[in-house]
Amino acid sequence: MVENGKTMQGILTIMEQTITIDRMGYGAEAVGRLENGKAVFVEGAAPGDVALLDIIEEKPSFARARIARLVEPSPLRVQPSCASTALCGGCPWAHLSYAAQLDAKRANVVAALSRTARFDKGRAEELVRPCLPSKRQWGYRNKLELGAALDERGAFQLGFRREGAHDVVSVDSCPLASAPIAKAPKALRGALRFAQGSQDLGIYRVGVRGSVRTRDVEIALWTKPGAFPRGHVAKTLKSALKATSIVRVMADPGKARKIKGVETLEGKGCWEERLGSARYLTSAPSFFQVNTAQAEKLVACVIEGLGGHVGEDGPEGLDGLLVADLYAGGGTFSVPLAQAGAEVLAVEAAGSSVRDLRRNADMNAVDVEVIGGDAARELPELGGLDALVVDPPRAGLADGVVESIAAAAPARAAYISCNPATWARDVARFENEGYRLASVQPVDLFPQTHHVEVASVFERL
Ligand SMILES: C[S@@+](CC[C@H](N)C(=O)[O-])C[C@H]1O[C@@H](n2cnc3c(N)ncnc32)[C@H](O)[C@@H]1O
């Protein structure tokens, strides 16, 4: 055992210890227990690994470690299909077999219910179905978000930003991305270097969306506001990735970026995708589910959860039901709900999504009443509802939303979540407000990562 030493790799080590890894954590890392009983989070480990660890951080209640030597590799390990995994951090579970990833995701949803919502373990186990697998375990993403930066020599770099880091990892391709956009990092790095020449165009992020269904490919250049040689950039990028749309989004970098404008440099100015029988046009700043085939399964969970059915001719069986779709985005659920015969009130805060949703309803020839605004503020104005759908961002539902839902008294509510922790907190709120959690379907939209989508249904008691 080494205390406060430096290993060969130069990692500052508090001490070393050999342990067996117990399970995957809720984030990217796996979890085991140190000899003193403290939980230890280990990047790149798998349940069943026996590993000598460098403990690099020790807090009062947990520790973090790196694998110094794999003494006995877990049988759940596989060789990751991407050589850049360790560099870019985009596939933190790629060293785990797909079956083990699905099991771990389901187990994490069960654990969230029993820990956070205080469900009895037996009830949680009974409610949570096996995680719906993604047919494509690689090549499933319809969107890549690339970071752009000038390196210390002033050379333009384009690649992935590791979570929480500023520098850009310049990979050439991404095997998580679907075929039309998989080679975008290299193709766009070259084209943008050429377009920029010796000037800095203020590009700090590039979004690329590609559909295998419609063949649409959109390149969105996120730039600081200011002068921009539109024609020259459009001409240079035109043939890159066979783009059908090139847009520039003007906004200052940083988390609170406020969009100051979007201009079309070339082509359609939006990106088209199909889910089931519905068509969706999405503007560059708007949200759209990144795994198209799995998003269709989410739609089916919502329609069926509210008592409808997705048949050969599309969604059906919700005739005359008054349904609110909160956090509606561009209408992923609103459009099929309306196709199924429901009267839909959709609430969405982002201006670009509100415009997309209105256009998508028209394009699919359905009626959706679209309300632009904050879901928490608008909900009490909607009155009584037969059913409701909520699909909030990772933070979950704002304080007071579940109470407002209870006041609107829908008989059923479908809650779609990308964060089991905040979802479980809200489950407890629903159960306190006279609702019973009736079904929980984890859906894997993000193979090779720890992320999981939860499609759940509540019934009013
Ligand atoms: C996870 S996305 C889901 C969108 C849509 N349901 C879908 O599946 O495509 C969450 C959406 O909530 C919107 N949003 C975020 N905060 C909101 C708020 N306070 N009120 C209404 N919508 C909000 C975002 O703009 C985004 O479109």
The ligand as an SDF file (V2000), in Angstrom:
LIG
                    3D

 27 29  0  0  0  0  0  0  0  0999 V2000
  -36.7050   17.1600  -22.6680 C   0  0  0  0  0  0  0  0  0  0  0  0
  -37.3330   18.3450  -23.7790 S   0  0  0  0  0  0  0  0  0  0  0  0
  -38.7960   17.5140  -24.3110 C   0  0  0  0  0  0  0  0  0  0  0  0
  -39.4340   18.0710  -25.5260 C   0  0  0  0  0  0  0  0  0  0  0  0
  -40.5000   17.1870  -26.1750 C   0  0  0  0  0  0  0  0  0  0  0  0
  -41.4430   16.6670  -25.2300 N   0  0  0  0  0  0  0  0  0  0  0  0
  -39.8470   16.0680  -26.9630 C   0  0  0  0  0  0  0  0  0  0  0  0
  -39.9250   14.9070  -26.5490 O   0  0  0  0  0  0  0  0  0  0  0  0
  -39.2710   16.3400  -27.9990 O   0  0  0  0  0  0  0  0  0  0  0  0
  -37.8970   19.5680  -22.6540 C   0  0  0  0  0  0  0  0  0  0  0  0
  -38.5690   20.7600  -23.3050 C   0  0  0  0  0  0  0  0  0  0  0  0
  -39.0380   21.6140  -22.2580 O   0  0  0  0  0  0  0  0  0  0  0  0
  -38.8640   22.9620  -22.6360 C   0  0  0  0  0  0  0  0  0  0  0  0
  -38.8670   23.7290  -21.3720 N   0  0  0  0  0  0  0  0  0  0  0  0
  -37.8550   23.9260  -20.5110 C   0  0  0  0  0  0  0  0  0  0  0  0
  -38.2670   24.6170  -19.4290 N   0  0  0  0  0  0  0  0  0  0  0  0
  -39.5970   24.8590  -19.6150 C   0  0  0  0  0  0  0  0  0  0  0  0
  -40.5840   25.4990  -18.8490 C   0  0  0  0  0  0  0  0  0  0  0  0
  -40.3070   26.0390  -17.6550 N   0  0  0  0  0  0  0  0  0  0  0  0
  -41.8440   25.5490  -19.3190 N   0  0  0  0  0  0  0  0  0  0  0  0
  -42.1610   24.9970  -20.5210 C   0  0  0  0  0  0  0  0  0  0  0  0
  -41.2470   24.3700  -21.3010 N   0  0  0  0  0  0  0  0  0  0  0  0
  -39.9930   24.3000  -20.8650 C   0  0  0  0  0  0  0  0  0  0  0  0
  -37.5640   22.9480  -23.3940 C   0  0  0  0  0  0  0  0  0  0  0  0
  -37.4630   24.0970  -24.2350 O   0  0  0  0  0  0  0  0  0  0  0  0
  -37.6680   21.6380  -24.1720 C   0  0  0  0  0  0  0  0  0  0  0  0
  -38.2880   21.8420  -25.4210 O   0  0  0  0  0  0  0  0  0  0  0  0
  1  2  1  0
  2  3  1  0
  2 10  1  0
  3  4  1  0
  4  5  1  0
  5  6  1  0
  5  7  1  0
  7  8  2  0
  7  9  1  0
 10 11  1  0
 11 12  1  0
 11 26  1  0
 12 13  1  0
 13 14  1  0
 13 24  1  0
 14 15  1  0
 14 23  1  0
 15 16  2  0
 16 17  1  0
 17 18  1  0
 17 23  2  0
 18 19  1  0
 18 20  2  0
 20 21  1  0
 21 22  2  0
 22 23  1  0
 24 25  1  0
 24 26  1  0
 26 27  1  0
M  CHG  2   2   1   9  -1
M  END
$$$$
